[in-house]
Amino acid sequence: MFFLCKPSSAFGGGGVIVGGWKPIPDLTNPTVVSVGRFAVDEYNKEARTSLKFKKVVKGDQQVVEGMNYNLTIKAVVQGGAKKSYVAVVWDIPWERFRKLMSFKGPVV
């Protein structure tokens, strides 16, 4: 694996390094929310549970072939308690491909 960077970033020009994680500025962006919902839905299928997605509370993204999302998600568990989970999702929108890479929690 190798990383590319814009020439300006190599010399302190403030460019983005492809492959680096960066904070998601708008956690209410429809794509981010959709990825968060997808993560909870996929986890529910795999774990045979019934978490209910509430919102994304923190997130980073990484440019790869598509985009990796590392999201902290609030979800409601049976009984109504809200808990936080951390999910990593690989998204390739032009191929209509999403894959849940990991789902951990609840976390503090």
C-alpha positions as a LaTeX table, in Angstrom:
\begin{tabular}{lrrr}
\hline
Residue & $x$ (\AA) & $y$ (\AA) & $z$ (\AA) \\
\hline
Met1 & 0.00 & 0.00 & 0.00 \\
Phe2 & 1.24 & 3.48 & $-0.74$ \\
Phe3 & $-0.07$ & 6.97 & $-0.14$ \\
Leu4 & $-0.12$ & 9.86 & $-2.54$ \\
Cys5 & $-0.12$ & 13.51 & $-1.70$ \\
Lys6 & $-0.49$ & 16.70 & $-3.63$ \\
Pro7 & 2.83 & 18.39 & $-4.26$ \\
Ser8 & 1.66 & 21.39 & $-2.25$ \\
Ser9 & 0.99 & 19.25 & 0.82 \\
Ala10 & 4.48 & 17.76 & 0.74 \\
Phe11 & 5.89 & 21.24 & 1.19 \\
Gly12 & 3.52 & 22.56 & 3.84 \\
Gly13 & 0.87 & 23.82 & 1.43 \\
Gly14 & $-2.00$ & 22.45 & 3.50 \\
Gly15 & $-3.26$ & 19.87 & 0.97 \\
Val16 & $-5.02$ & 16.65 & 2.00 \\
Ile17 & $-3.02$ & 13.44 & 2.15 \\
Val18 & $-4.94$ & 10.71 & 0.36 \\
Gly19 & $-5.32$ & 7.75 & 2.71 \\
Gly20 & $-5.25$ & 9.80 & 5.91 \\
Trp21 & $-8.19$ & 9.92 & 8.31 \\
Lys22 & $-9.88$ & 13.30 & 8.72 \\
Pro23 & $-12.82$ & 14.43 & 10.87 \\
Ile24 & $-16.24$ & 14.57 & 9.23 \\
Pro25 & $-17.33$ & 18.22 & 9.43 \\
Asp26 & $-21.10$ & 17.61 & 9.10 \\
Leu27 & $-22.40$ & 14.58 & 10.96 \\
Thr28 & $-25.94$ & 15.31 & 9.72 \\
Asn29 & $-24.90$ & 14.98 & 6.07 \\
Pro30 & $-27.37$ & 12.55 & 4.43 \\
Thr31 & $-24.57$ & 10.24 & 3.25 \\
Val32 & $-23.05$ & 10.03 & 6.74 \\
Val33 & $-26.46$ & 9.34 & 8.29 \\
Ser34 & $-27.16$ & 6.71 & 5.64 \\
Val35 & $-23.83$ & 4.99 & 6.36 \\
Gly36 & $-24.61$ & 5.05 & 10.10 \\
Arg37 & $-28.05$ & 3.51 & 9.54 \\
Phe38 & $-26.49$ & 0.89 & 7.27 \\
Ala39 & $-23.97$ & $-0.05$ & 9.99 \\
Val40 & $-26.71$ & $-0.60$ & 12.57 \\
Asp41 & $-28.90$ & $-2.53$ & 10.12 \\
Glu42 & $-26.03$ & $-4.81$ & 9.08 \\
Tyr43 & $-25.02$ & $-5.39$ & 12.69 \\
Asn44 & $-28.61$ & $-6.29$ & 13.55 \\
Lys45 & $-28.64$ & $-8.89$ & 10.76 \\
Glu46 & $-25.28$ & $-10.38$ & 11.77 \\
Ala47 & $-25.86$ & $-10.38$ & 15.54 \\
Arg48 & $-29.61$ & $-11.04$ & 15.40 \\
Thr49 & $-30.33$ & $-8.07$ & 17.60 \\
Ser50 & $-32.60$ & $-5.06$ & 17.28 \\
Leu51 & $-30.66$ & $-1.86$ & 17.88 \\
Lys52 & $-32.40$ & 1.28 & 16.62 \\
Phe53 & $-30.23$ & 3.94 & 15.00 \\
Lys54 & $-30.54$ & 7.41 & 16.57 \\
Lys55 & $-27.64$ & 9.50 & 15.23 \\
Val56 & $-23.96$ & 9.75 & 14.39 \\
Val57 & $-22.16$ & 11.57 & 17.21 \\
Lys58 & $-18.57$ & 11.47 & 15.93 \\
Gly59 & $-16.88$ & 10.45 & 12.74 \\
Asp60 & $-13.76$ & 10.32 & 10.62 \\
Gln61 & $-13.42$ & 9.49 & 6.96 \\
Gln62 & $-10.57$ & 8.10 & 4.87 \\
Val63 & $-10.24$ & 8.28 & 1.10 \\
Val64 & $-9.51$ & 4.81 & $-0.27$ \\
Glu65 & $-11.05$ & 3.11 & $-3.28$ \\
Gly66 & $-14.25$ & 4.81 & $-2.21$ \\
Met67 & $-14.46$ & 6.00 & 1.38 \\
Asn68 & $-13.96$ & 4.43 & 4.79 \\
Tyr69 & $-16.09$ & 5.81 & 7.59 \\
Asn70 & $-15.21$ & 5.38 & 11.27 \\
Leu71 & $-18.38$ & 6.41 & 13.09 \\
Thr72 & $-19.47$ & 6.61 & 16.70 \\
Ile73 & $-23.20$ & 5.94 & 16.62 \\
Lys74 & $-25.92$ & 6.38 & 19.24 \\
Ala75 & $-28.45$ & 3.57 & 19.15 \\
Val76 & $-31.35$ & 2.51 & 21.32 \\
Val77 & $-31.23$ & $-0.99$ & 22.80 \\
Gln78 & $-34.18$ & $-3.06$ & 23.91 \\
Gly79 & $-35.58$ & $-1.40$ & 26.99 \\
Gly80 & $-34.97$ & 2.09 & 25.61 \\
Ala81 & $-31.45$ & 2.87 & 26.83 \\
Lys82 & $-29.23$ & 4.85 & 24.44 \\
Lys83 & $-25.74$ & 3.43 & 24.00 \\
Ser84 & $-22.74$ & 4.29 & 21.81 \\
Tyr85 & $-21.17$ & 1.97 & 19.26 \\
Val86 & $-18.19$ & 2.34 & 16.92 \\
Ala87 & $-18.57$ & 1.14 & 13.35 \\
Val88 & $-16.22$ & 1.10 & 10.37 \\
Val89 & $-17.91$ & 1.00 & 6.96 \\
Trp90 & $-16.31$ & 0.81 & 3.51 \\
Asp91 & $-18.41$ & 2.66 & 0.92 \\
Ile92 & $-17.94$ & 2.68 & $-2.87$ \\
Pro93 & $-20.92$ & 4.74 & $-4.04$ \\
Trp94 & $-20.34$ & 4.45 & $-7.80$ \\
Glu95 & $-20.50$ & 0.65 & $-7.44$ \\
Arg96 & $-23.43$ & 0.77 & $-4.98$ \\
Phe97 & $-21.26$ & $-1.17$ & $-2.55$ \\
Arg98 & $-21.12$ & $-0.91$ & 1.23 \\
Lys99 & $-19.56$ & $-3.29$ & 3.70 \\
Leu100 & $-19.58$ & $-3.26$ & 7.48 \\
Met101 & $-15.94$ & $-3.86$ & 8.41 \\
Ser102 & $-16.38$ & $-3.77$ & 12.21 \\
Phe103 & $-18.94$ & $-2.91$ & 14.86 \\
Lys104 & $-17.93$ & $-2.59$ & 18.50 \\
Gly105 & $-19.74$ & $-1.68$ & 21.64 \\
Pro106 & $-21.33$ & $-0.52$ & 23.59 \\
Val107 & $-18.46$ & 1.86 & 24.25 \\
Val108 & $-18.05$ & 4.60 & 26.85 \\
\hline
\end{tabular}
